[in-house]
Amino acid sequence: MGKLEDEARKRRKLGAVQQAMLLSIGLAGIMTVAMIAPNALQLLGRVPNNKYGFRNYSASILSQLASSGDIVFEERRGRQCARITESGKRTLAMRGFMLLDQLGKRKRWDRRWRVIVFDIPEKFRATRDTLRALMHRFGFYQLQQSVWIYPHDCEDVMALVKARLKLGSSVRYMIVEKLENDRDVKDYFGNSSLP
């Protein structure tokens, strides 16, 4: 691999880790610094080979996020915490728009359905209605009242939506290999892209 390719790969990896850290702080609103790296790793679906090296790496990324104004450090109950700023929320929103743009582009179907289910209490009806409106706008198919389906990877978009609407575990993301009676769903997404 050439030098430029290697540098570009490292830059993409750094950007993904930064976004994951910012998103994990955004999901919680405020989070102790010690918990940010494990949560970011969970979002990335990775575990580093050297956890001590990653601790230094994550401290560097957190300082970059702080210097860009996306997070601020605070002390709460004797622990150092990071809080997302309005600038950080805008950064996440812009990342969301980029993800939505990617979501709208046709990709080859991997024969897996992405299913989003949610159970949001009546007292949060406005949030539930906002979520339904977003799912409809993104092009998801409503399978049942609180069950939506999409044929392509949309995990990043859903993580941002959950963070923005502060939904946490009320929304679940599933990958389904087989769906009974799926002709209507395939017709919705267009027969040309789905076999």
Number of C-alpha atoms within 10 A of each C-alpha: 5 6 8 9 10 11 11 11 12 12 12 12 12 15 13 15 20 18 20 23 25 26 26 26 27 25 22 16 16 20 22 18 19 15 13 24 24 18 18 23 16 14 19 15 8 10 12 10 8 8 12 10 10 14 15 11 14 22 15 12 20 23 14 14 19 18 11 12 14 22 25 18 17 15 10 12 6 7 12 13 20 27 21 24 18 12 13 22 19 12 16 21 15 12 16 19 14 12 17 15 11 14 18 11 8 9 12 9 13 11 13 16 19 19 20 22 17 18 13 18 10 9 8 10 11 11 16 19 12 12 20 19 11 13 19 13 9 16 15 21 19 17 15 9 9 15 17 20 22 22 23 19 17 18 16 18 19 18 21 21 20 19 20 17 13 15 20 14 11 12 18 16 17 13 16 13 10 10 10 5 8 11 11 11 20 17 12 12 15 11 11 8 13 14 9
